[in-house]
């Protein structure tokens, strides 16, 4: 992929950007375009894909009570080695949740966010009735602490986190009188420009699939391009 991006340009701001290879028309040539290009020439590749997921797809409780929605970063790697494990775990992570659909009145609403205690560093969150976000990093020290590994359980992940996921935190939602659907995905901080906020300890951006030098890591695709959905309903 690095050679592919170098040949045809990684963004429309690059002099050698070639829109012919921008198959998904997002003004940049990335891992998704490379995957489509490869498929058109009859060769398949095994990709490492990141997505933000919840512990359930449906949550039910009495109207007015709360449900806990646990959020994870899922690493789907097939036969590939784990990038997260190979790069010392996660240094920082972020996720955003938002209402997709619901009743005009009586919709479920966000009420609180709690971070995983495994990160141990600064954590910030934002909560409104229809959306919520979480950003967290490991503690600041010299030398820096190890990153958060796959399968972590700190801060409320029970039962144990699957071996190919990192537990990020819990979003508390107050159940409404009607069913409400939400989505979970990457959280983009405008201060980071086009970059993401989920990094390995080695500095690889798993939201953009870029390493610190700005070149792509072979086989990664953007977590931000896929948003999982879940529903909160009254019993």
Secondary structure, DSSP 8 states (H G I E B T S, - for coil): -HHHHHHH-SSTTSTT--GGG-TT-SSS--HHHHHHHHHHTT-----EEEEEEES-SEEEE-TTSEEEEEEEEEEE-TTS--HHHHTTSEEEEEEEEEEEE--SSS--EEEEEEE-TTTEEEEEEEE-SSEEEEEEEE---SS----B-TT--TTT--S---TTEEEEEEEEEE--SS-EEEEEE----GGGTT--S-EETT--BTTTTB-TTS-B-TTEE-GGG-BEEEEEEE-
